């Protein structure tokens, strides 16, 4: 399913769960459409794994091979980069070893952007935050994260079929907790409506990991292209 501007950077956003199209595409589409511009094309792709949701590092390991396959296919089709929608970053490291295009995970992209907007980021996400904490500890500047708060439930609670009101209430409670612990920027979770509601509720910035991973992937591609142009220019001189 293509969501496109008119030109230039082509990103494949990869989802690797069963029934991803019905559960996640409606939410991801709204988030992506909010950041599209004429120089960006985003192809949303569901590479179905046996799992309906990714809740643990064990789940991420199972889903990882599907990310690798999707990344290899994206490179073959001429995409400039792959953005992986899951904060647990399944298969990101392995896909980088198997391709020559950038493969960006949602957690690393969100944290990199958060640190340009504040000094003490916090993650407020669905489910149990234990697995995410283990992923974050290996990211650059992980020591800056002041907290990683799980709101309970499961990732599917945030999907197109989830209970919006219940999730909103839990997210607001945990967002307040994170801010009280010193966070000055929040990496949240959920639909565009929920993210915007949290942005209105909070006095600190709230980042959507889906928007962050797409925009960061675009940024990486553009910097890479500019660097290549600069090298060619030097050689001509």
C-alpha positions, 0 to 999 in steps of 0.5 A: 500500500503506497502513501506517496508525495511526488518524489525523491526519498523512498522509504519502506515501512515494515510491519512484521505481524499477522493481520498487520494490515487490518490491525495496524495499517489504519493507524500507521496511515494516519501517522504517516499522512501527517508527515508526508511532503512532496519529497517523501514516498512511504510504502507500508509493507506487512511481512507477516510473521506467525505472531499477531503481536511482538511483546518480548525479546523472544517474539522479536527474535521470531519476527526478526527473520521476516524483517531481514527478508523484507529489507532484502526485498526492499533493496531489490525493489529500489527503496532507499531505506527500511524503517521498522515499526516495532520499538523492540527492533526485530531483525534490525541488526541482522538486516543491516548485515544483509543489505547495503541500504539503511535499516532503521529501528523505531526505538533508535530513531525515537531516542535520537530525535528526542535528544534533539528536543530535550535532555531527559527522554522517557518512553511511555509504551504499551505492555511491560517495559522490561524487554524495551529496557533491554533494547534501549540499553544498547542504543547510543545515549541510553544513559540519558533515558530517565524512565521506561514506563509500561502501561500494561495490556498488550500492543494490540490494545493500541491497534485499530481494534483496541479500546481507545478510551482505556488506553488514553487513560492509562497513557495519561497516567503514565505520562504524568508519572514519567514527567514527575520523574524528570522527563522533558520529552516523551516517546509515546505510542499509539494512533495519531488521535492518541498522540495528539491528545497526549500532546495537548495533555502534556507540557513537554513534546510527545514523539510518535515512534512511527513518525520518528522512524520514517523521518529519521530514515529519510534524514539518514538517506539525505545525509548519505546522498549529500555526503556522496555528492560532496566526495564526487565534487572533491574528486572533480577538483 
